[in-house]
Amino acid sequence: MDVPSPTWLVATNVASAPNQALGCPSERAAETTRRVRVLPWATAVAGVLLLLSGLFVTPRPSQAMPTFAQAYGIPCSRCHTIVPLLNSYGRYVQNTGYSALDRKVLARAFPIWLDEEPSFDSTAGAGTGEPRIALGNLAFHATGYLAQDVTYHFQEWVWSGNYGGFVDSFWASYNNLLHRDGHLFVGLIENPQPSPYSQTFDIDGVAASGTVVGEHDWGATYSNRWGSKFAYVTKSLDAEAAYLYGNGDFGGNAGATDFGAVEKTFQYKVAYAHPNVPVEVGVFGSVGTVPVSTGNGIDSYNSQALYVELDPSTNYRPGLLLVGQDEHDGNPGVSAITGNPLTATGSQGLSAEIFESLFHGAVVVSAQHNFNNAGFGQVANGNAFNVGFNFPHFQYLRGYVEALTGGESALSPNPGGPEWKGLLIFALPLRSVR
């Protein structure tokens, strides 16, 4: 494979909200020959109450890391700006379906881990149908090699938002095509899109591709979906094409076996994406159909988008994400206001986000602006401000805080105040390295 293959690569495949993370620390790694013990549950729970007092203390070297990082004995900063936001090397590992990682090294770590993600939303609670504090966000993950040239990822939410869980990711990739530069994914997969769409430390990600046009929610078009994807990844090229349908669970409507009246889409992405260069530039888009409630019942849509991503550095050079998308819906469905069929319309989405890494990567802050024109005079502007941080001395725990203002806030337009969200991610490996 015509790419660098360092022995310290690590990445995770995180998709859909609430955001998930590998849970590996950003501190210096301990020696790989050191045997480690899993952090006891009781210690972790008690420690949460003491974490804020030492937030900006210099972190000590890590002792244990889940799965990939645990196997290699390396810090998460090798592939993450902050978990789960990937840097250029992490995106390369993600795009290759983890096949850039050595199978024998990964075998040192147990391939299954758990994560618990308590969350808070200031605008939820009584009368909203959603809990203000959700402790029931528990998932388990399994990832690694099934065979010499086959990698996989599985994630199941046991609970989500205090409700029943669902399968989040379920795919396998064959990686020995076109001189090992080709990767064929099958299952419930991440579709061709910029990496921050699925792996960002923002509690709510960028909204450029989340416009709702009539009955068509473009955000669902860019969620994990069942289907197949081919990715051709070289030293400086990431070219992906996928055919996707439902995004439901294994069975039922829009599930793995539902090929009927569900959204069906051809999606693509082509990008300059070098694993050693912090800048990624590319295009992505879609052509598809989705059922709507008009006479013929089908909305044929298409989109084209351009994006630029720059990784922030720990010497205070800021990072950047720009996404601009133009969309067209031929039959958007029925107006929720008048009940009449809507005519064909164009829509646009734009997101701009700037990142800054602080305290040697222990804290990352970002400011984001989103503009969405859903057609028919429906225009929205909003902002999001996010902070992600590592908890020193608790290598499996991370925290995230978000403030949503303007059109992003659930309080918009009246009284118009900010909406506050918080999230903790505690990841737990189930066994020490061999």
C-alpha beads as a LAMMPS data file, in Angstrom:
LAMMPS data file: protein, C-alpha beads

434 atoms
433 bonds

1 atom types
1 bond types

-500.0 500.0 xlo xhi
-500.0 500.0 ylo yhi
-500.0 500.0 zlo zhi

Masses

1 110.0

Atoms # bond

1 1 1 0.000 0.000 0.000
2 1 1 1.537 3.308 -1.080
3 1 1 1.084 5.027 2.270
4 1 1 3.032 5.325 5.506
5 1 1 2.279 2.492 7.924
6 1 1 3.445 3.607 11.380
7 1 1 2.901 1.173 14.216
8 1 1 1.133 3.713 16.406
9 1 1 -1.999 4.374 14.370
10 1 1 -5.312 4.457 16.251
11 1 1 -8.855 5.493 15.340
12 1 1 -12.485 4.851 16.138
13 1 1 -15.652 4.859 14.088
14 1 1 -18.173 7.069 15.858
15 1 1 -21.469 7.762 14.328
16 1 1 -24.754 9.403 15.226
17 1 1 -25.754 11.277 18.333
18 1 1 -25.031 11.164 21.129
19 1 1 -21.403 11.204 19.984
20 1 1 -19.264 8.238 20.961
21 1 1 -15.555 7.991 21.644
22 1 1 -12.888 5.362 21.985
23 1 1 -12.111 6.691 25.408
24 1 1 -8.316 6.644 25.039
25 1 1 -6.395 9.407 26.805
26 1 1 -4.452 12.242 25.254
27 1 1 -1.601 11.853 27.725
28 1 1 1.722 10.175 26.958
29 1 1 1.413 6.416 26.603
30 1 1 2.905 3.900 28.994
31 1 1 5.276 1.280 27.676
32 1 1 3.468 -1.319 25.578
33 1 1 4.998 -4.155 27.586
34 1 1 3.361 -2.992 30.785
35 1 1 0.366 -5.037 31.857
36 1 1 -2.595 -2.952 33.018
37 1 1 -5.742 -3.406 35.043
38 1 1 -9.214 -2.243 34.073
39 1 1 -10.371 0.763 36.063
40 1 1 -12.917 -0.455 38.654
41 1 1 -16.469 0.736 38.131
42 1 1 -16.784 1.977 41.700
43 1 1 -13.637 4.084 41.429
44 1 1 -14.808 5.629 38.172
45 1 1 -18.245 6.544 39.520
46 1 1 -16.800 8.077 42.666
47 1 1 -14.190 9.912 40.662
48 1 1 -16.761 11.761 38.567
49 1 1 -17.651 13.812 41.660
50 1 1 -14.067 15.040 42.016
51 1 1 -13.097 15.668 38.419
52 1 1 -13.787 19.366 37.940
53 1 1 -11.460 20.383 40.763
54 1 1 -8.426 19.250 38.766
55 1 1 -9.537 20.030 35.244
56 1 1 -6.472 21.981 34.146
57 1 1 -3.868 20.075 36.132
58 1 1 -1.056 18.666 33.983
59 1 1 -2.115 15.093 33.182
60 1 1 0.078 12.179 34.165
61 1 1 1.090 9.386 31.755
62 1 1 -1.696 7.007 30.875
63 1 1 -1.860 3.470 32.152
64 1 1 -4.564 1.834 30.020
65 1 1 -6.475 2.574 26.820
66 1 1 -9.375 0.712 25.170
67 1 1 -8.931 -1.506 22.133
68 1 1 -6.771 0.044 19.374
69 1 1 -4.865 2.485 21.554
70 1 1 -4.577 -0.095 24.311
71 1 1 -3.057 -2.584 21.861
72 1 1 -0.484 -0.097 20.546
73 1 1 0.241 1.668 23.825
74 1 1 -0.023 5.145 22.311
75 1 1 -1.851 8.402 23.111
76 1 1 -5.096 9.254 21.366
77 1 1 -3.534 12.485 20.127
78 1 1 -1.749 10.418 17.467
79 1 1 -5.029 10.274 15.542
80 1 1 -7.402 12.607 17.370
81 1 1 -7.406 16.351 17.831
82 1 1 -9.568 15.443 20.796
83 1 1 -11.643 12.280 20.965
84 1 1 -13.632 11.701 18.840
85 1 1 -12.546 14.440 16.371
86 1 1 -9.979 12.866 14.028
87 1 1 -6.819 14.406 12.636
88 1 1 -5.437 13.548 9.184
89 1 1 -3.900 10.222 10.250
90 1 1 -7.039 9.200 12.085
91 1 1 -9.134 9.953 9.026
92 1 1 -6.837 7.767 6.952
93 1 1 -7.304 4.856 9.349
94 1 1 -11.062 5.417 9.303
95 1 1 -11.214 5.556 5.501
96 1 1 -9.300 2.275 5.146
97 1 1 -11.711 0.431 7.427
98 1 1 -8.961 0.082 10.094
99 1 1 -6.866 -2.073 7.746
100 1 1 -3.942 0.353 8.176
101 1 1 -3.563 -1.180 11.631
102 1 1 -1.571 -4.361 12.125
103 1 1 -3.677 -7.446 12.807
104 1 1 -1.130 -9.038 15.175
105 1 1 -0.778 -5.894 17.242
106 1 1 -4.550 -5.474 17.563
107 1 1 -4.798 -9.056 18.796
108 1 1 -3.086 -7.930 22.018
109 1 1 -6.252 -6.108 23.121
110 1 1 -9.724 -7.506 23.726
111 1 1 -11.903 -6.204 20.848
112 1 1 -14.968 -5.283 22.963
113 1 1 -15.448 -2.260 25.200
114 1 1 -18.327 -0.401 26.860
115 1 1 -19.124 3.267 27.136
116 1 1 -21.608 5.142 29.281
117 1 1 -22.656 8.659 28.238
118 1 1 -24.791 10.662 30.693
119 1 1 -26.138 13.817 29.048
120 1 1 -27.927 17.067 29.922
121 1 1 -30.165 19.409 27.896
122 1 1 -31.429 22.625 29.494
123 1 1 -34.532 22.825 27.277
124 1 1 -35.699 19.253 27.869
125 1 1 -37.687 18.025 30.847
126 1 1 -41.338 18.229 31.809
127 1 1 -43.716 18.622 28.879
128 1 1 -41.082 18.052 26.184
129 1 1 -41.142 14.269 26.027
130 1 1 -37.369 14.183 26.512
131 1 1 -35.417 13.830 29.779
132 1 1 -33.385 16.819 30.932
133 1 1 -30.788 14.462 32.411
134 1 1 -30.351 11.149 30.618
135 1 1 -28.247 8.600 32.466
136 1 1 -29.420 5.737 30.265
137 1 1 -26.929 6.049 27.400
138 1 1 -25.006 2.769 27.418
139 1 1 -23.371 1.153 24.379
140 1 1 -20.991 -1.668 23.656
141 1 1 -18.573 -1.841 20.745
142 1 1 -16.660 -4.577 18.975
143 1 1 -14.045 -3.880 16.332
144 1 1 -10.956 -5.366 14.722
145 1 1 -10.166 -8.147 12.270
146 1 1 -12.474 -11.045 11.378
147 1 1 -9.880 -12.558 9.010
148 1 1 -6.607 -11.598 7.336
149 1 1 -8.198 -9.082 4.952
150 1 1 -11.544 -8.469 6.671
151 1 1 -12.154 -5.820 9.319
152 1 1 -15.395 -5.012 11.133
153 1 1 -17.147 -2.621 13.487
154 1 1 -20.258 -3.250 15.576
155 1 1 -21.939 -0.839 17.978
156 1 1 -25.156 -1.448 19.862
157 1 1 -26.919 1.052 22.086
158 1 1 -28.288 -0.904 25.058
159 1 1 -30.040 2.277 26.218
160 1 1 -30.261 5.627 24.475
161 1 1 -31.745 8.714 26.113
162 1 1 -33.211 6.513 28.879
163 1 1 -35.096 4.527 26.234
164 1 1 -34.526 1.229 24.473
165 1 1 -31.422 0.856 22.363
166 1 1 -30.705 0.202 18.695
167 1 1 -27.885 -0.964 16.471
168 1 1 -25.691 1.970 15.444
169 1 1 -22.988 0.379 13.273
170 1 1 -22.729 -3.112 11.825
171 1 1 -20.302 -3.520 8.951
172 1 1 -17.473 -5.601 7.570
173 1 1 -14.882 -4.483 5.020
174 1 1 -12.811 -6.579 2.598
175 1 1 -9.523 -4.752 2.153
176 1 1 -7.486 -6.685 -0.433
177 1 1 -8.648 -4.979 -3.636
178 1 1 -6.623 -2.944 -6.160
179 1 1 -3.268 -3.603 -4.496
180 1 1 -4.863 -3.163 -1.061
181 1 1 -5.937 0.372 -1.831
182 1 1 -9.566 -0.740 -2.341
183 1 1 -11.970 -1.401 0.541
184 1 1 -15.468 -2.856 0.127
185 1 1 -17.853 -2.170 3.039
186 1 1 -21.152 -4.002 3.536
187 1 1 -23.737 -3.536 6.282
188 1 1 -24.933 -0.586 8.366
189 1 1 -22.165 1.770 7.327
190 1 1 -21.034 5.366 7.494
191 1 1 -21.811 6.957 4.154
192 1 1 -19.403 9.092 2.076
193 1 1 -19.188 12.377 3.944
194 1 1 -16.653 14.565 5.761
195 1 1 -15.340 12.815 8.853
196 1 1 -16.691 15.431 11.352
197 1 1 -20.226 14.468 10.309
198 1 1 -19.808 11.318 12.385
199 1 1 -16.760 12.014 14.561
200 1 1 -16.856 15.395 16.204
201 1 1 -16.585 16.571 19.786
202 1 1 -19.554 18.884 19.122
203 1 1 -22.663 17.550 20.830
204 1 1 -24.628 18.754 17.791
205 1 1 -22.580 18.596 14.621
206 1 1 -22.499 20.978 11.681
207 1 1 -25.890 21.497 10.033
208 1 1 -24.958 22.209 6.400
209 1 1 -26.380 18.828 5.340
210 1 1 -29.212 18.834 7.876
211 1 1 -31.757 21.004 6.067
212 1 1 -35.385 19.841 6.250
213 1 1 -37.112 20.469 2.896
214 1 1 -40.810 19.663 3.084
215 1 1 -40.941 16.034 4.192
216 1 1 -37.320 15.281 3.319
217 1 1 -34.880 15.435 6.213
218 1 1 -31.439 15.735 4.646
219 1 1 -29.891 14.877 8.014
220 1 1 -31.260 11.339 7.721
221 1 1 -29.631 11.071 4.283
222 1 1 -26.250 11.512 5.981
223 1 1 -26.788 9.125 8.888
224 1 1 -25.449 5.553 9.118
225 1 1 -27.426 3.459 6.626
226 1 1 -27.650 -0.062 5.295
227 1 1 -25.941 -0.753 1.986
228 1 1 -22.511 -1.071 0.451
229 1 1 -19.585 1.309 -0.062
230 1 1 -16.346 1.097 -2.029
231 1 1 -13.443 3.291 -0.919
232 1 1 -10.224 3.748 -2.898
233 1 1 -7.614 5.224 -0.555
234 1 1 -4.027 6.075 -1.521
235 1 1 -1.380 8.422 -0.159
236 1 1 -3.306 11.540 -1.192
237 1 1 -6.695 10.382 -2.504
238 1 1 -9.888 9.277 -0.807
239 1 1 -12.556 8.332 -3.386
240 1 1 -15.767 6.715 -2.119
241 1 1 -19.027 5.600 -3.709
242 1 1 -21.979 3.963 -1.947
243 1 1 -25.504 2.725 -2.556
244 1 1 -27.592 3.001 0.601
245 1 1 -31.174 2.464 1.737
246 1 1 -32.785 2.321 5.214
247 1 1 -31.272 3.381 8.514
248 1 1 -33.464 1.318 10.864
249 1 1 -32.595 -1.634 13.071
250 1 1 -32.080 -5.189 11.847
251 1 1 -35.778 -5.711 11.191
252 1 1 -38.894 -3.592 10.765
253 1 1 -39.396 -0.446 8.730
254 1 1 -36.262 0.893 7.010
255 1 1 -34.277 -1.966 8.540
256 1 1 -31.686 -4.276 7.063
257 1 1 -34.269 -6.390 5.201
258 1 1 -36.616 -3.572 4.133
259 1 1 -35.966 -2.842 0.447
260 1 1 -39.431 -1.389 -0.181
261 1 1 -40.673 2.156 0.360
262 1 1 -37.523 3.573 1.960
263 1 1 -35.012 6.224 1.004
264 1 1 -32.529 4.945 -1.588
265 1 1 -29.430 6.940 -2.441
266 1 1 -26.219 6.851 -4.447
267 1 1 -23.622 8.891 -2.570
268 1 1 -20.021 9.814 -3.321
269 1 1 -17.001 11.657 -1.955
270 1 1 -13.696 12.571 -3.616
271 1 1 -11.042 14.323 -1.544
272 1 1 -7.404 15.202 -1.301
273 1 1 -6.618 13.550 2.008
274 1 1 -2.958 12.845 2.781
275 1 1 -2.313 11.109 6.123
276 1 1 0.618 13.434 6.873
277 1 1 -0.976 16.725 5.764
278 1 1 -3.396 18.565 8.114
279 1 1 -5.518 19.928 5.242
280 1 1 -8.294 17.947 3.526
281 1 1 -10.280 19.312 0.578
282 1 1 -13.056 17.488 -1.218
283 1 1 -16.500 17.238 -2.746
284 1 1 -19.392 14.963 -1.803
285 1 1 -22.988 14.553 -2.848
286 1 1 -26.010 12.335 -3.405
287 1 1 -28.660 11.319 -5.911
288 1 1 -31.684 9.518 -4.527
289 1 1 -35.377 9.102 -3.817
290 1 1 -37.443 9.229 -0.650
291 1 1 -41.163 8.421 -0.130
292 1 1 -43.428 11.428 0.534
293 1 1 -47.187 11.822 0.979
294 1 1 -48.095 13.454 -2.331
295 1 1 -49.928 11.793 -5.231
296 1 1 -46.961 9.996 -6.793
297 1 1 -45.343 9.556 -3.389
298 1 1 -41.685 9.937 -4.435
299 1 1 -39.291 12.856 -4.030
300 1 1 -36.298 12.640 -6.360
301 1 1 -33.446 14.704 -4.948
302 1 1 -29.785 15.490 -5.509
303 1 1 -27.043 17.502 -3.829
304 1 1 -23.510 18.714 -4.388
305 1 1 -21.191 19.918 -1.653
306 1 1 -17.679 21.264 -1.144
307 1 1 -15.722 21.053 2.099
308 1 1 -12.374 22.113 3.535
309 1 1 -10.960 20.806 6.807
310 1 1 -7.834 22.032 8.581
311 1 1 -6.628 20.342 11.759
312 1 1 -5.721 22.669 14.643
313 1 1 -2.239 22.353 16.113
314 1 1 -1.142 22.380 19.738
315 1 1 0.947 25.510 19.086
316 1 1 -2.258 27.578 18.808
317 1 1 -2.709 27.504 15.044
318 1 1 -6.507 27.262 14.740
319 1 1 -8.336 24.599 12.776
320 1 1 -11.201 25.112 10.375
321 1 1 -14.156 23.290 8.844
322 1 1 -16.120 24.778 5.951
323 1 1 -19.022 22.967 4.274
324 1 1 -21.259 24.386 1.566
325 1 1 -24.050 22.291 0.070
326 1 1 -26.558 22.968 -2.709
327 1 1 -29.639 20.725 -2.897
328 1 1 -32.669 20.121 -5.096
329 1 1 -35.926 18.353 -4.221
330 1 1 -38.256 17.624 -7.138
331 1 1 -41.297 16.717 -5.022
332 1 1 -40.765 17.771 -1.384
333 1 1 -44.138 16.503 -0.181
334 1 1 -46.971 18.278 1.609
335 1 1 -46.734 21.592 3.452
336 1 1 -47.032 21.174 7.206
337 1 1 -48.780 24.573 7.323
338 1 1 -51.309 24.490 4.473
339 1 1 -51.550 20.764 3.765
340 1 1 -51.043 21.443 0.038
341 1 1 -48.430 19.699 -2.123
342 1 1 -45.149 21.597 -2.384
343 1 1 -43.522 22.427 -5.692
344 1 1 -39.947 21.556 -6.662
345 1 1 -37.418 23.714 -4.848
346 1 1 -33.744 24.277 -4.282
347 1 1 -32.169 24.589 -0.863
348 1 1 -28.760 25.395 0.565
349 1 1 -26.744 24.743 3.671
350 1 1 -23.541 26.344 4.913
351 1 1 -21.497 25.583 8.022
352 1 1 -18.317 27.289 9.202
353 1 1 -16.473 26.215 12.346
354 1 1 -13.164 27.307 13.846
355 1 1 -11.254 25.197 16.397
356 1 1 -8.550 26.012 18.926
357 1 1 -6.489 23.476 20.854
358 1 1 -5.428 24.509 24.369
359 1 1 -3.364 23.123 27.249
360 1 1 -1.330 20.839 24.968
361 1 1 -4.444 19.282 23.480
362 1 1 -6.235 18.637 26.782
363 1 1 -8.956 21.136 25.825
364 1 1 -10.409 22.046 22.423
365 1 1 -12.889 24.878 21.892
366 1 1 -14.874 25.735 18.776
367 1 1 -17.281 28.331 17.430
368 1 1 -19.680 27.334 14.667
369 1 1 -22.159 29.162 12.454
370 1 1 -24.859 27.407 10.430
371 1 1 -27.036 28.795 7.654
372 1 1 -29.884 26.788 6.142
373 1 1 -32.287 27.815 3.388
374 1 1 -34.998 25.148 3.170
375 1 1 -36.774 26.848 0.256
376 1 1 -40.261 28.379 0.430
377 1 1 -38.869 31.325 2.404
378 1 1 -37.656 29.185 5.323
379 1 1 -34.233 30.539 6.292
380 1 1 -32.423 29.830 9.561
381 1 1 -29.188 31.109 11.081
382 1 1 -27.702 29.741 14.263
383 1 1 -24.521 29.344 16.264
384 1 1 -22.952 26.650 18.404
385 1 1 -20.083 27.010 20.877
386 1 1 -18.415 23.810 22.071
387 1 1 -15.773 22.796 24.581
388 1 1 -14.295 19.313 24.799
389 1 1 -11.820 18.340 27.506
390 1 1 -9.909 15.409 28.934
391 1 1 -10.198 14.709 32.656
392 1 1 -6.697 14.413 34.143
393 1 1 -6.024 11.276 36.168
394 1 1 -9.140 9.630 34.678
395 1 1 -7.932 8.406 31.320
396 1 1 -11.260 6.867 30.346
397 1 1 -13.369 9.967 30.919
398 1 1 -14.066 13.035 28.767
399 1 1 -16.470 15.927 29.022
400 1 1 -18.250 18.134 26.490
401 1 1 -20.263 21.335 26.893
402 1 1 -22.272 23.125 24.197
403 1 1 -24.179 26.403 23.967
404 1 1 -26.640 26.792 21.072
405 1 1 -27.824 30.278 20.107
406 1 1 -29.980 31.845 17.424
407 1 1 -31.744 29.365 15.176
408 1 1 -29.782 26.488 16.705
409 1 1 -31.381 26.967 20.113
410 1 1 -34.616 25.190 20.972
411 1 1 -35.671 28.497 22.597
412 1 1 -35.606 30.344 19.274
413 1 1 -37.283 32.688 18.527
414 1 1 -38.832 33.376 21.934
415 1 1 -37.444 34.019 24.457
416 1 1 -34.391 33.418 22.306
417 1 1 -31.863 32.475 24.984
418 1 1 -29.120 29.888 24.630
419 1 1 -29.713 26.181 24.957
420 1 1 -27.114 24.418 27.090
421 1 1 -26.045 20.823 26.637
422 1 1 -23.530 18.636 28.418
423 1 1 -22.128 15.162 27.871
424 1 1 -19.729 12.848 29.677
425 1 1 -18.188 9.851 27.949
426 1 1 -16.738 7.071 30.078
427 1 1 -15.214 4.196 28.109
428 1 1 -14.282 0.933 29.788
429 1 1 -12.004 -1.767 28.369
430 1 1 -13.028 -5.244 29.441
431 1 1 -9.585 -6.804 29.675
432 1 1 -5.938 -5.796 29.983
433 1 1 -3.563 -6.189 27.057
434 1 1 -1.849 -9.513 26.532

Bonds

1 1 1 2
2 1 2 3
3 1 3 4
4 1 4 5
5 1 5 6
6 1 6 7
7 1 7 8
8 1 8 9
9 1 9 10
10 1 10 11
11 1 11 12
12 1 12 13
13 1 13 14
14 1 14 15
15 1 15 16
16 1 16 17
17 1 17 18
18 1 18 19
19 1 19 20
20 1 20 21
21 1 21 22
22 1 22 23
23 1 23 24
24 1 24 25
25 1 25 26
26 1 26 27
27 1 27 28
28 1 28 29
29 1 29 30
30 1 30 31
31 1 31 32
32 1 32 33
33 1 33 34
34 1 34 35
35 1 35 36
36 1 36 37
37 1 37 38
38 1 38 39
39 1 39 40
40 1 40 41
41 1 41 42
42 1 42 43
43 1 43 44
44 1 44 45
45 1 45 46
46 1 46 47
47 1 47 48
48 1 48 49
49 1 49 50
50 1 50 51
51 1 51 52
52 1 52 53
53 1 53 54
54 1 54 55
55 1 55 56
56 1 56 57
57 1 57 58
58 1 58 59
59 1 59 60
60 1 60 61
61 1 61 62
62 1 62 63
63 1 63 64
64 1 64 65
65 1 65 66
66 1 66 67
67 1 67 68
68 1 68 69
69 1 69 70
70 1 70 71
71 1 71 72
72 1 72 73
73 1 73 74
74 1 74 75
75 1 75 76
76 1 76 77
77 1 77 78
78 1 78 79
79 1 79 80
80 1 80 81
81 1 81 82
82 1 82 83
83 1 83 84
84 1 84 85
85 1 85 86
86 1 86 87
87 1 87 88
88 1 88 89
89 1 89 90
90 1 90 91
91 1 91 92
92 1 92 93
93 1 93 94
94 1 94 95
95 1 95 96
96 1 96 97
97 1 97 98
98 1 98 99
99 1 99 100
100 1 100 101
101 1 101 102
102 1 102 103
103 1 103 104
104 1 104 105
105 1 105 106
106 1 106 107
107 1 107 108
108 1 108 109
109 1 109 110
110 1 110 111
111 1 111 112
112 1 112 113
113 1 113 114
114 1 114 115
115 1 115 116
116 1 116 117
117 1 117 118
118 1 118 119
119 1 119 120
120 1 120 121
121 1 121 122
122 1 122 123
123 1 123 124
124 1 124 125
125 1 125 126
126 1 126 127
127 1 127 128
128 1 128 129
129 1 129 130
130 1 130 131
131 1 131 132
132 1 132 133
133 1 133 134
134 1 134 135
135 1 135 136
136 1 136 137
137 1 137 138
138 1 138 139
139 1 139 140
140 1 140 141
141 1 141 142
142 1 142 143
143 1 143 144
144 1 144 145
145 1 145 146
146 1 146 147
147 1 147 148
148 1 148 149
149 1 149 150
150 1 150 151
151 1 151 152
152 1 152 153
153 1 153 154
154 1 154 155
155 1 155 156
156 1 156 157
157 1 157 158
158 1 158 159
159 1 159 160
160 1 160 161
161 1 161 162
162 1 162 163
163 1 163 164
164 1 164 165
165 1 165 166
166 1 166 167
167 1 167 168
168 1 168 169
169 1 169 170
170 1 170 171
171 1 171 172
172 1 172 173
173 1 173 174
174 1 174 175
175 1 175 176
176 1 176 177
177 1 177 178
178 1 178 179
179 1 179 180
180 1 180 181
181 1 181 182
182 1 182 183
183 1 183 184
184 1 184 185
185 1 185 186
186 1 186 187
187 1 187 188
188 1 188 189
189 1 189 190
190 1 190 191
191 1 191 192
192 1 192 193
193 1 193 194
194 1 194 195
195 1 195 196
196 1 196 197
197 1 197 198
198 1 198 199
199 1 199 200
200 1 200 201
201 1 201 202
202 1 202 203
203 1 203 204
204 1 204 205
205 1 205 206
206 1 206 207
207 1 207 208
208 1 208 209
209 1 209 210
210 1 210 211
211 1 211 212
212 1 212 213
213 1 213 214
214 1 214 215
215 1 215 216
216 1 216 217
217 1 217 218
218 1 218 219
219 1 219 220
220 1 220 221
221 1 221 222
222 1 222 223
223 1 223 224
224 1 224 225
225 1 225 226
226 1 226 227
227 1 227 228
228 1 228 229
229 1 229 230
230 1 230 231
231 1 231 232
232 1 232 233
233 1 233 234
234 1 234 235
235 1 235 236
236 1 236 237
237 1 237 238
238 1 238 239
239 1 239 240
240 1 240 241
241 1 241 242
242 1 242 243
243 1 243 244
244 1 244 245
245 1 245 246
246 1 246 247
247 1 247 248
248 1 248 249
249 1 249 250
250 1 250 251
251 1 251 252
252 1 252 253
253 1 253 254
254 1 254 255
255 1 255 256
256 1 256 257
257 1 257 258
258 1 258 259
259 1 259 260
260 1 260 261
261 1 261 262
262 1 262 263
263 1 263 264
264 1 264 265
265 1 265 266
266 1 266 267
267 1 267 268
268 1 268 269
269 1 269 270
270 1 270 271
271 1 271 272
272 1 272 273
273 1 273 274
274 1 274 275
275 1 275 276
276 1 276 277
277 1 277 278
278 1 278 279
279 1 279 280
280 1 280 281
281 1 281 282
282 1 282 283
283 1 283 284
284 1 284 285
285 1 285 286
286 1 286 287
287 1 287 288
288 1 288 289
289 1 289 290
290 1 290 291
291 1 291 292
292 1 292 293
293 1 293 294
294 1 294 295
295 1 295 296
296 1 296 297
297 1 297 298
298 1 298 299
299 1 299 300
300 1 300 301
301 1 301 302
302 1 302 303
303 1 303 304
304 1 304 305
305 1 305 306
306 1 306 307
307 1 307 308
308 1 308 309
309 1 309 310
310 1 310 311
311 1 311 312
312 1 312 313
313 1 313 314
314 1 314 315
315 1 315 316
316 1 316 317
317 1 317 318
318 1 318 319
319 1 319 320
320 1 320 321
321 1 321 322
322 1 322 323
323 1 323 324
324 1 324 325
325 1 325 326
326 1 326 327
327 1 327 328
328 1 328 329
329 1 329 330
330 1 330 331
331 1 331 332
332 1 332 333
333 1 333 334
334 1 334 335
335 1 335 336
336 1 336 337
337 1 337 338
338 1 338 339
339 1 339 340
340 1 340 341
341 1 341 342
342 1 342 343
343 1 343 344
344 1 344 345
345 1 345 346
346 1 346 347
347 1 347 348
348 1 348 349
349 1 349 350
350 1 350 351
351 1 351 352
352 1 352 353
353 1 353 354
354 1 354 355
355 1 355 356
356 1 356 357
357 1 357 358
358 1 358 359
359 1 359 360
360 1 360 361
361 1 361 362
362 1 362 363
363 1 363 364
364 1 364 365
365 1 365 366
366 1 366 367
367 1 367 368
368 1 368 369
369 1 369 370
370 1 370 371
371 1 371 372
372 1 372 373
373 1 373 374
374 1 374 375
375 1 375 376
376 1 376 377
377 1 377 378
378 1 378 379
379 1 379 380
380 1 380 381
381 1 381 382
382 1 382 383
383 1 383 384
384 1 384 385
385 1 385 386
386 1 386 387
387 1 387 388
388 1 388 389
389 1 389 390
390 1 390 391
391 1 391 392
392 1 392 393
393 1 393 394
394 1 394 395
395 1 395 396
396 1 396 397
397 1 397 398
398 1 398 399
399 1 399 400
400 1 400 401
401 1 401 402
402 1 402 403
403 1 403 404
404 1 404 405
405 1 405 406
406 1 406 407
407 1 407 408
408 1 408 409
409 1 409 410
410 1 410 411
411 1 411 412
412 1 412 413
413 1 413 414
414 1 414 415
415 1 415 416
416 1 416 417
417 1 417 418
418 1 418 419
419 1 419 420
420 1 420 421
421 1 421 422
422 1 422 423
423 1 423 424
424 1 424 425
425 1 425 426
426 1 426 427
427 1 427 428
428 1 428 429
429 1 429 430
430 1 430 431
431 1 431 432
432 1 432 433
433 1 433 434
